[in-house]
């Protein structure tokens, strides 16, 4: 028999968020604990022709030839590399985004940085990294990017991976969702019976993963356990009507983690506050035997930040683990889905060890990932 080779463990060793709720992960987490929302009414004619509720980052200082999108990414990356200098040759930079520099269409439509790989390379050069790839798979991009990073590290190709998830609030993105009739005129209400659609948002968030945690002696110990990716191929913008495919991604993540549903302490759901997404997730959690597990959506704090969402929400979940704090699902009052869910209605303190994060997106893509705290 072939000897069983143990897979390398992959650890979260640092994180950083730039969002409407602050310019550090710690500031963001404090505001979320206090149920502070970053959503507000946006009337800027450069973004929307009619008022919308959305999350927008303010006070960004643009450097040199960077775009606003690139500056957000650089600011989030610096939140990590200012504390932990990294070997360029042994570190992989992964950009997770859905639209990147799409706002360049209005100004310089022939700019090569409209291509996501060119944007990623430009950011990498600016902050001093030589190895860079892009992960862009609709709204699961952030969770998928962390999964891709884990696999590179377990293969030994790199020692460290810096995942930067970012998207910008632009007229292109807003008009697209307006054309679908998906935007809510008020603050969104994930899983609530009175939900009327999503709010958009913008953010840049970075997670540093490593297979060599000894290089970061002061870091907390959060292990990236298992992950799962599926596609339901139902519709270009509508998710599965059964939840079976997300349930499969969850089951795959649990099996790779060698865990049971009873081991999950809380779930950070995608929770967009649309009729079909929330219903699909509720069915998936039921199929995966997770209906009893405390669950939240963070969209009421940030809106839907697209390619940044998975990274932002993973970071808040990491800090929930580290602080033993369950976070209220803002906007929820009365269940509006067909399956029972244990929605967190008030933030509270309790012992936490393991979190499941899910994401779903256009084209029927689904992702699930499990993180676990070690003392």
Secondary structure, DSSP 4 states (H G I P E B T S, - for coil): -PPPPPPPPEEEEEEEEEETTBSSHHHHHHHHHTT---EEEE--TTT-SS-EEEE----PPP-TT--HHHHHHHHHHHHHHTTS---STTEEEEEE-SSTTGGGGGT-TT-GGGSHHHHHHHHHHHHT-S-EEEE--GGGHHHHHHHHHHHHHHTTS-SEEEEEEEE---HHHHHHHHHTT-B-SS---TTBTT---B-B--EEEEEEEES-GGG-TTS-EEEEEEEEEEE----SS---SS-HHHHHHHHHHHHHHT--GGG--EEE------HHHHHHHHHHHHHTT-TTSEEE--HHHH-B-GGGHHHHHHHHHHHHHHHTEEPP-TT--SB-SSS--EE--S-EE----EEEEEEEEGGGEEEEEEEEEE-
